Amino acid sequence: MRALLLLDRPWLRTLGLAGAIVALIFLLWQSDEPSEPTDAASLRGESEPDGFVVNGHYLSYDETGRLTTRFRSPRIEQFESSDETVMDSPRAILYGDEGGPPWQVQASRGRFLEADDLVHLTGDVKVVREAESGRPLTLTTTALTVNNRDRTVYTDEPVELEDAVSLTTATGMKAWIDDRILELDSQVEGRYEPGQ
């Protein structure tokens, strides 16, 4: 009853209406200020990933449905802004032509650039290809790039190739996965030790 008596007073209604107008103007003024960033990169920072996978496994097939790559990593981080994936301790098996032995690849770190379909491997890179008889062919280097489109691997860094009877060192190399061709660039030195 007392509330109804207060509403009958014109000065009180005017004061209430003025308060509502001031509140409305304040709310409209606040809505013009820029809102907080809503995209993930702004919230987490540029150096943090958009997403990650723990103990990830990845399979790649060619246009005929033949398995070409089997890949795994204990941690994979995805950065959407740079279209890049960073991998810890990547391990991969690259399959060549049917019936041929696969290439086994490992490194300390890896970066996959999706737009270019390139994998850059760094740190203790090791590539092993089983031999039909004897010790496998082993390639070691500090950095290696895998081009999935061309099915090639290459580096400009020093490489060491070792099999059952020889050791070869060089600076830079390129290999064609499906054709089983290896090309050494420069400063090639080799040592051949036939079986005893």
DRENLO-515293 format. One record per residue: residue in one letter; x, y, z of N, C-alpha, C in turn. Coordinates in nm, 2 decimals. Example, Ala and Ser with C-alpha at 12.3 -4.5 7.8 and 13.67 -1.06 7.14 Angstrom:
# DRENLO-515293
['A', [1.32, -0.57, 0.78], [1.23, -0.45, 0.78], [1.32, -0.33, 0.78]]
['S', [1.28, -0.22, 0.71], [1.37, -0.11, 0.71], [1.29, 0.00, 0.79]]
END
This chain:
# DRENLO-515293
['M', [0.08, -0.12, 0.00], [0.00, 0.00, 0.00], [0.09, 0.13, 0.00]]
['R', [0.19, 0.12, 0.08], [0.28, 0.23, 0.09], [0.35, 0.26, -0.05]]
['A', [0.39, 0.15, -0.13], [0.45, 0.16, -0.26], [0.35, 0.24, -0.35]]
['L', [0.23, 0.21, -0.35], [0.13, 0.28, -0.43], [0.12, 0.43, -0.40]]
['L', [0.14, 0.47, -0.27], [0.14, 0.61, -0.24], [0.26, 0.68, -0.29]]
['L', [0.37, 0.61, -0.29], [0.49, 0.67, -0.35], [0.48, 0.70, -0.50]]
['L', [0.42, 0.61, -0.57], [0.40, 0.62, -0.71], [0.31, 0.74, -0.75]]
['D', [0.22, 0.78, -0.66], [0.13, 0.89, -0.68], [0.20, 1.02, -0.68]]
['R', [0.32, 1.03, -0.63], [0.39, 1.16, -0.62], [0.47, 1.18, -0.76]]
['P', [0.44, 1.29, -0.83], [0.50, 1.31, -0.96], [0.65, 1.33, -0.95]]
['W', [0.71, 1.39, -0.85], [0.85, 1.42, -0.84], [0.92, 1.28, -0.83]]
['L', [0.86, 1.18, -0.76], [0.92, 1.05, -0.74], [0.92, 0.97, -0.87]]
['R', [0.81, 0.99, -0.95], [0.81, 0.92, -1.08], [0.91, 0.98, -1.17]]
['T', [0.93, 1.11, -1.17], [1.03, 1.18, -1.25], [1.17, 1.14, -1.22]]
['L', [1.19, 1.13, -1.09], [1.32, 1.08, -1.04], [1.35, 0.94, -1.09]]
['G', [1.25, 0.85, -1.08], [1.27, 0.71, -1.13], [1.29, 0.70, -1.28]]
['L', [1.22, 0.79, -1.35], [1.23, 0.79, -1.50], [1.37, 0.84, -1.53]]
['A', [1.42, 0.94, -1.47], [1.56, 1.00, -1.49], [1.66, 0.89, -1.46]]
['G', [1.64, 0.82, -1.35], [1.74, 0.71, -1.32], [1.74, 0.60, -1.43]]
['A', [1.62, 0.57, -1.48], [1.62, 0.47, -1.59], [1.69, 0.52, -1.71]]
['I', [1.67, 0.64, -1.75], [1.73, 0.70, -1.86], [1.88, 0.70, -1.85]]
['V', [1.93, 0.74, -1.73], [2.08, 0.74, -1.70], [2.13, 0.60, -1.72]]
['A', [2.06, 0.50, -1.66], [2.11, 0.36, -1.67], [2.11, 0.31, -1.82]]
['L', [2.01, 0.35, -1.90], [2.00, 0.32, -2.04], [2.12, 0.38, -2.11]]
['I', [2.15, 0.51, -2.09], [2.26, 0.58, -2.16], [2.39, 0.51, -2.12]]
['F', [2.41, 0.47, -1.99], [2.53, 0.41, -1.95], [2.55, 0.27, -2.02]]
['L', [2.44, 0.19, -2.03], [2.45, 0.06, -2.10], [2.48, 0.08, -2.25]]
['L', [2.42, 0.18, -2.31], [2.45, 0.20, -2.45], [2.59, 0.25, -2.47]]
['W', [2.65, 0.33, -2.38], [2.78, 0.37, -2.39], [2.88, 0.26, -2.37]]
['Q', [2.85, 0.17, -2.28], [2.94, 0.05, -2.26], [2.94, -0.04, -2.38]]
['S', [2.83, -0.05, -2.45], [2.82, -0.15, -2.56], [2.91, -0.10, -2.68]]
['D', [2.94, 0.03, -2.68], [3.03, 0.08, -2.79], [3.18, 0.05, -2.77]]
['E', [3.22, 0.01, -2.65], [3.36, -0.03, -2.62], [3.39, -0.16, -2.69]]
['P', [3.51, -0.17, -2.74], [3.55, -0.30, -2.80], [3.54, -0.42, -2.71]]
['S', [3.49, -0.53, -2.76], [3.47, -0.65, -2.68], [3.60, -0.72, -2.66]]
['E', [3.61, -0.80, -2.56], [3.73, -0.88, -2.54], [3.76, -0.97, -2.66]]
['P', [3.88, -1.00, -2.68], [3.92, -1.09, -2.80], [3.85, -1.22, -2.78]]
['T', [3.79, -1.27, -2.89], [3.72, -1.40, -2.88], [3.79, -1.51, -2.96]]
['D', [3.89, -1.48, -3.05], [3.96, -1.58, -3.13], [4.06, -1.65, -3.03]]
['A', [4.08, -1.78, -3.06], [4.17, -1.86, -2.98], [4.31, -1.81, -2.96]]
['A', [4.37, -1.76, -3.08], [4.50, -1.71, -3.07], [4.52, -1.59, -2.98]]
['S', [4.42, -1.50, -2.97], [4.42, -1.39, -2.89], [4.41, -1.43, -2.74]]
['L', [4.34, -1.53, -2.71], [4.32, -1.57, -2.57], [4.44, -1.65, -2.52]]
['R', [4.50, -1.74, -2.60], [4.60, -1.82, -2.55], [4.74, -1.77, -2.59]]
['G', [4.76, -1.68, -2.69], [4.89, -1.64, -2.73], [4.93, -1.71, -2.85]]
['E', [5.02, -1.64, -2.93], [5.06, -1.70, -3.06], [5.15, -1.82, -3.05]]
['S', [5.22, -1.84, -2.94], [5.31, -1.95, -2.92], [5.25, -2.08, -2.87]]
['E', [5.12, -2.07, -2.83], [5.05, -2.19, -2.78], [4.97, -2.25, -2.89]]
['P', [4.96, -2.38, -2.90], [4.88, -2.45, -3.01], [4.73, -2.43, -3.00]]
['D', [4.67, -2.44, -3.11], [4.52, -2.44, -3.12], [4.47, -2.58, -3.06]]
['G', [4.54, -2.68, -3.08], [4.50, -2.81, -3.03], [4.62, -2.90, -3.03]]
['F', [4.61, -3.02, -2.97], [4.72, -3.11, -2.96], [4.66, -3.25, -2.95]]
['V', [4.75, -3.35, -2.99], [4.71, -3.49, -2.98], [4.82, -3.56, -2.91]]
['V', [4.79, -3.65, -2.82], [4.88, -3.73, -2.74], [4.88, -3.87, -2.80]]
['N', [5.00, -3.93, -2.83], [5.01, -4.06, -2.88], [4.94, -4.07, -3.02]]
['G', [4.96, -3.98, -3.11], [4.89, -3.97, -3.23], [4.95, -4.07, -3.33]]
['H', [4.86, -4.13, -3.41], [4.89, -4.22, -3.53], [4.82, -4.16, -3.65]]
['Y', [4.89, -4.16, -3.76], [4.85, -4.10, -3.89], [4.88, -4.19, -4.00]]
['L', [4.78, -4.22, -4.09], [4.80, -4.30, -4.20], [4.77, -4.22, -4.33]]
['S', [4.85, -4.24, -4.43], [4.83, -4.16, -4.56], [4.83, -4.27, -4.67]]
['Y', [4.73, -4.24, -4.76], [4.71, -4.33, -4.88], [4.73, -4.26, -5.01]]
['D', [4.77, -4.32, -5.11], [4.77, -4.26, -5.24], [4.63, -4.26, -5.31]]
['E', [4.62, -4.21, -5.43], [4.49, -4.21, -5.50], [4.43, -4.34, -5.53]]
['T', [4.51, -4.45, -5.53], [4.46, -4.58, -5.55], [4.42, -4.65, -5.42]]
['G', [4.45, -4.59, -5.31], [4.41, -4.65, -5.18], [4.52, -4.73, -5.12]]
['R', [4.64, -4.72, -5.18], [4.76, -4.79, -5.12], [4.82, -4.71, -5.01]]
['L', [4.85, -4.78, -4.90], [4.91, -4.71, -4.78], [5.05, -4.66, -4.82]]
['T', [5.08, -4.53, -4.80], [5.21, -4.48, -4.84], [5.29, -4.44, -4.72]]
['T', [5.22, -4.40, -4.61], [5.29, -4.35, -4.49], [5.22, -4.39, -4.36]]
['R', [5.29, -4.44, -4.27], [5.24, -4.47, -4.13], [5.32, -4.39, -4.04]]
['F', [5.26, -4.30, -3.96], [5.33, -4.20, -3.88], [5.28, -4.21, -3.74]]
['R', [5.37, -4.18, -3.64], [5.32, -4.17, -3.50], [5.41, -4.08, -3.43]]
['S', [5.36, -4.02, -3.32], [5.43, -3.92, -3.24], [5.37, -3.92, -3.10]]
['P', [5.45, -3.91, -2.99], [5.39, -3.90, -2.86], [5.31, -3.77, -2.84]]
['R', [5.35, -3.66, -2.91], [5.27, -3.53, -2.89], [5.28, -3.46, -3.03]]
['I', [5.16, -3.42, -3.07], [5.15, -3.34, -3.20], [5.07, -3.21, -3.16]]
['E', [5.12, -3.10, -3.20], [5.06, -2.97, -3.17], [5.02, -2.90, -3.30]]
['Q', [4.89, -2.85, -3.31], [4.84, -2.79, -3.44], [4.83, -2.64, -3.42]]
['F', [4.89, -2.56, -3.51], [4.88, -2.42, -3.52], [4.81, -2.38, -3.64]]
['E', [4.68, -2.34, -3.63], [4.60, -2.31, -3.75], [4.64, -2.18, -3.82]]
['S', [4.69, -2.08, -3.74], [4.73, -1.95, -3.81], [4.84, -1.97, -3.91]]
['S', [4.93, -2.06, -3.88], [5.05, -2.09, -3.97], [5.03, -2.21, -4.05]]
['D', [4.91, -2.28, -4.03], [4.89, -2.41, -4.11], [5.00, -2.51, -4.09]]
['E', [5.04, -2.52, -3.96], [5.16, -2.60, -3.93], [5.13, -2.69, -3.81]]
['T', [5.20, -2.81, -3.82], [5.19, -2.91, -3.71], [5.33, -2.94, -3.66]]
['V', [5.35, -2.93, -3.53], [5.48, -2.96, -3.47], [5.47, -3.09, -3.40]]
['M', [5.57, -3.18, -3.42], [5.57, -3.31, -3.36], [5.69, -3.34, -3.27]]
['D', [5.67, -3.40, -3.16], [5.78, -3.45, -3.08], [5.82, -3.59, -3.12]]
['S', [5.94, -3.62, -3.13], [6.00, -3.76, -3.15], [5.91, -3.83, -3.26]]
['P', [5.90, -3.77, -3.38], [5.82, -3.84, -3.48], [5.89, -3.97, -3.53]]
['R', [5.81, -4.07, -3.56], [5.85, -4.20, -3.62], [5.76, -4.22, -3.74]]
['A', [5.82, -4.26, -3.85], [5.74, -4.28, -3.97], [5.79, -4.40, -4.05]]
['I', [5.70, -4.47, -4.12], [5.73, -4.57, -4.21], [5.68, -4.53, -4.35]]
['L', [5.77, -4.51, -4.45], [5.74, -4.47, -4.58], [5.74, -4.59, -4.67]]
['Y', [5.63, -4.62, -4.73], [5.62, -4.74, -4.82], [5.65, -4.70, -4.96]]
['G', [5.74, -4.77, -5.03], [5.76, -4.74, -5.17], [5.68, -4.83, -5.26]]
['D', [5.74, -4.88, -5.37], [5.66, -4.97, -5.46], [5.63, -5.10, -5.39]]
['E', [5.52, -5.16, -5.43], [5.47, -5.28, -5.37], [5.58, -5.39, -5.37]]
['G', [5.59, -5.45, -5.25], [5.69, -5.56, -5.24], [5.83, -5.51, -5.19]]
['G', [5.86, -5.39, -5.21], [5.99, -5.34, -5.17], [5.99, -5.31, -5.02]]
['P', [6.11, -5.31, -4.96], [6.11, -5.28, -4.81], [6.08, -5.13, -4.79]]
['P', [6.02, -5.10, -4.68], [5.98, -4.96, -4.65], [6.10, -4.89, -4.59]]
['W', [6.09, -4.76, -4.59], [6.19, -4.67, -4.52], [6.14, -4.64, -4.38]]
['Q', [6.22, -4.65, -4.28], [6.18, -4.62, -4.14], [6.26, -4.49, -4.11]]
['V', [6.18, -4.39, -4.06], [6.24, -4.25, -4.04], [6.21, -4.22, -3.89]]
['Q', [6.31, -4.16, -3.83], [6.28, -4.10, -3.69], [6.37, -3.98, -3.68]]
['A', [6.32, -3.89, -3.58], [6.39, -3.76, -3.55], [6.35, -3.72, -3.42]]
['S', [6.42, -3.61, -3.37], [6.38, -3.55, -3.24], [6.26, -3.46, -3.25]]
['R', [6.25, -3.39, -3.36], [6.14, -3.29, -3.38], [6.10, -3.30, -3.53]]
['G', [5.97, -3.26, -3.55], [5.92, -3.25, -3.69], [5.82, -3.14, -3.70]]
['R', [5.82, -3.08, -3.82], [5.72, -2.98, -3.86], [5.66, -3.01, -3.99]]
['F', [5.52, -3.02, -3.99], [5.45, -3.05, -4.11], [5.38, -2.93, -4.16]]
['L', [5.41, -2.89, -4.28], [5.35, -2.77, -4.34], [5.25, -2.82, -4.44]]
['E', [5.12, -2.81, -4.40], [5.01, -2.87, -4.47], [5.00, -2.82, -4.61]]
['A', [5.01, -2.69, -4.63], [4.99, -2.62, -4.76], [5.09, -2.67, -4.86]]
['D', [5.21, -2.70, -4.82], [5.32, -2.75, -4.91], [5.33, -2.90, -4.91]]
['D', [5.27, -2.97, -4.81], [5.28, -3.11, -4.79], [5.42, -3.15, -4.77]]
['L', [5.49, -3.07, -4.68], [5.63, -3.10, -4.65], [5.64, -3.13, -4.50]]
['V', [5.73, -3.22, -4.47], [5.77, -3.25, -4.33], [5.92, -3.22, -4.31]]
['H', [5.95, -3.13, -4.22], [6.09, -3.09, -4.19], [6.12, -3.17, -4.06]]
['L', [6.22, -3.25, -4.07], [6.27, -3.33, -3.95], [6.40, -3.27, -3.91]]
['T', [6.42, -3.26, -3.78], [6.55, -3.21, -3.72], [6.59, -3.29, -3.60]]
['G', [6.72, -3.29, -3.57], [6.77, -3.35, -3.45], [6.78, -3.50, -3.46]]
['D', [6.90, -3.55, -3.48], [6.92, -3.70, -3.48], [6.83, -3.77, -3.58]]
['V', [6.83, -3.72, -3.70], [6.75, -3.78, -3.80], [6.81, -3.91, -3.85]]
['K', [6.73, -4.02, -3.85], [6.78, -4.15, -3.89], [6.68, -4.21, -3.98]]
['V', [6.73, -4.26, -4.10], [6.65, -4.33, -4.20], [6.71, -4.47, -4.22]]
['V', [6.63, -4.57, -4.21], [6.67, -4.71, -4.22], [6.59, -4.78, -4.33]]
['R', [6.66, -4.85, -4.42], [6.59, -4.93, -4.52], [6.65, -5.07, -4.51]]
['E', [6.56, -5.16, -4.49], [6.60, -5.30, -4.48], [6.66, -5.35, -4.61]]
['A', [6.77, -5.42, -4.60], [6.84, -5.48, -4.72], [6.78, -5.62, -4.74]]
['E', [6.79, -5.66, -4.86], [6.74, -5.80, -4.89], [6.83, -5.90, -4.82]]
['S', [6.95, -5.87, -4.81], [7.05, -5.96, -4.74], [7.15, -5.87, -4.66]]
['G', [7.18, -5.91, -4.54], [7.28, -5.84, -4.47], [7.22, -5.73, -4.39]]
['R', [7.31, -5.64, -4.35], [7.28, -5.52, -4.27], [7.20, -5.42, -4.35]]
['P', [7.10, -5.35, -4.29], [7.02, -5.25, -4.36], [7.11, -5.13, -4.40]]
['L', [7.06, -5.05, -4.49], [7.11, -4.92, -4.53], [7.06, -4.82, -4.43]]
['T', [7.16, -4.75, -4.36], [7.12, -4.65, -4.26], [7.17, -4.51, -4.30]]
['L', [7.09, -4.41, -4.30], [7.13, -4.27, -4.33], [7.11, -4.19, -4.21]]
['T', [7.21, -4.11, -4.16], [7.19, -4.03, -4.05], [7.23, -3.88, -4.09]]
['T', [7.16, -3.79, -4.04], [7.19, -3.64, -4.06], [7.12, -3.56, -3.95]]
['T', [7.14, -3.43, -3.96], [7.08, -3.34, -3.86], [6.95, -3.28, -3.90]]
['A', [6.92, -3.28, -4.03], [6.80, -3.23, -4.08], [6.76, -3.29, -4.21]]
['L', [6.63, -3.32, -4.23], [6.58, -3.38, -4.35], [6.44, -3.34, -4.38]]
['T', [6.41, -3.31, -4.51], [6.28, -3.27, -4.55], [6.22, -3.39, -4.63]]
['V', [6.09, -3.42, -4.60], [6.02, -3.52, -4.68], [5.91, -3.44, -4.76]]
['N', [5.92, -3.46, -4.89], [5.82, -3.39, -4.98], [5.72, -3.50, -5.02]]
['N', [5.60, -3.50, -4.96], [5.50, -3.60, -4.98], [5.44, -3.59, -5.12]]
['R', [5.44, -3.48, -5.18], [5.38, -3.46, -5.32], [5.47, -3.53, -5.42]]
['D', [5.60, -3.50, -5.41], [5.70, -3.56, -5.51], [5.75, -3.70, -5.46]]
['R', [5.72, -3.74, -5.34], [5.77, -3.86, -5.28], [5.92, -3.86, -5.28]]
['T', [5.98, -3.75, -5.23], [6.13, -3.74, -5.22], [6.17, -3.70, -5.08]]
['V', [6.29, -3.72, -5.04], [6.35, -3.67, -4.92], [6.48, -3.61, -4.96]]
['Y', [6.52, -3.50, -4.89], [6.64, -3.43, -4.92], [6.69, -3.34, -4.80]]
['T', [6.82, -3.31, -4.81], [6.88, -3.22, -4.71], [7.00, -3.16, -4.78]]
['D', [7.04, -3.04, -4.72], [7.17, -2.98, -4.75], [7.27, -3.00, -4.65]]
['E', [7.24, -3.07, -4.54], [7.33, -3.10, -4.43], [7.42, -3.22, -4.46]]
['P', [7.53, -3.23, -4.38], [7.61, -3.35, -4.40], [7.53, -3.48, -4.37]]
['V', [7.56, -3.58, -4.45], [7.49, -3.71, -4.43], [7.59, -3.82, -4.42]]
['E', [7.55, -3.93, -4.36], [7.63, -4.05, -4.35], [7.55, -4.17, -4.38]]
['L', [7.60, -4.25, -4.48], [7.53, -4.37, -4.53], [7.61, -4.49, -4.49]]
['E', [7.55, -4.59, -4.43], [7.62, -4.71, -4.39], [7.54, -4.83, -4.42]]
['D', [7.61, -4.93, -4.48], [7.54, -5.06, -4.50], [7.64, -5.17, -4.46]]
['A', [7.62, -5.29, -4.50], [7.70, -5.40, -4.45], [7.84, -5.39, -4.49]]
['V', [7.88, -5.33, -4.60], [8.02, -5.33, -4.64], [8.07, -5.19, -4.67]]
['S', [8.00, -5.09, -4.65], [8.05, -4.95, -4.69], [8.00, -4.85, -4.59]]
['L', [8.08, -4.74, -4.59], [8.04, -4.62, -4.52], [8.07, -4.50, -4.61]]
['T', [7.97, -4.42, -4.64], [7.98, -4.30, -4.73], [7.94, -4.18, -4.66]]
['T', [8.01, -4.07, -4.67], [7.97, -3.94, -4.62], [7.96, -3.84, -4.73]]
['A', [7.88, -3.74, -4.72], [7.86, -3.64, -4.82], [7.79, -3.52, -4.75]]
['T', [7.79, -3.41, -4.83], [7.71, -3.29, -4.79], [7.60, -3.28, -4.89]]
['G', [7.48, -3.29, -4.83], [7.36, -3.28, -4.92], [7.32, -3.41, -4.99]]
['M', [7.19, -3.43, -5.00], [7.15, -3.55, -5.08], [7.00, -3.54, -5.11]]
['K', [6.96, -3.62, -5.21], [6.82, -3.63, -5.24], [6.79, -3.77, -5.28]]
['A', [6.67, -3.82, -5.23], [6.63, -3.96, -5.26], [6.49, -3.96, -5.30]]
['W', [6.46, -4.05, -5.40], [6.33, -4.07, -5.45], [6.28, -4.20, -5.39]]
['I', [6.17, -4.19, -5.31], [6.12, -4.30, -5.23], [6.08, -4.42, -5.32]]
['D', [5.99, -4.39, -5.42], [5.94, -4.50, -5.50], [6.04, -4.56, -5.59]]
['D', [6.13, -4.48, -5.64], [6.23, -4.53, -5.74], [6.35, -4.59, -5.68]]
['R', [6.37, -4.57, -5.55], [6.49, -4.62, -5.48], [6.62, -4.57, -5.54]]
['I', [6.62, -4.44, -5.57], [6.73, -4.37, -5.62], [6.78, -4.27, -5.51]]
['L', [6.91, -4.27, -5.49], [6.98, -4.18, -5.40], [7.09, -4.10, -5.47]]
['E', [7.08, -3.97, -5.46], [7.18, -3.88, -5.52], [7.25, -3.80, -5.41]]
['L', [7.38, -3.81, -5.41], [7.47, -3.73, -5.31], [7.52, -3.61, -5.38]]
['D', [7.52, -3.49, -5.31], [7.55, -3.36, -5.37], [7.70, -3.33, -5.38]]
['S', [7.77, -3.33, -5.27], [7.91, -3.28, -5.28], [7.99, -3.34, -5.16]]
['Q', [8.12, -3.33, -5.17], [8.21, -3.38, -5.07], [8.19, -3.52, -5.04]]
['V', [8.17, -3.60, -5.14], [8.14, -3.74, -5.12], [8.27, -3.82, -5.10]]
['E', [8.27, -3.90, -4.99], [8.38, -3.98, -4.96], [8.33, -4.12, -4.92]]
['G', [8.39, -4.23, -4.96], [8.34, -4.36, -4.92], [8.45, -4.45, -4.88]]
['R', [8.41, -4.55, -4.80], [8.50, -4.66, -4.76], [8.43, -4.79, -4.78]]
['Y', [8.50, -4.88, -4.85], [8.44, -5.01, -4.88], [8.52, -5.12, -4.81]]
['E', [8.45, -5.20, -4.73], [8.52, -5.31, -4.66], [8.45, -5.44, -4.69]]
['P', [8.50, -5.51, -4.79], [8.43, -5.64, -4.82], [8.43, -5.74, -4.70]]
['G', [8.34, -5.83, -4.70], [8.33, -5.93, -4.59], [8.46, -6.00, -4.57]]
['Q', [8.49, -6.04, -4.45], [8.61, -6.10, -4.41], [8.60, -6.25, -4.40]]
END
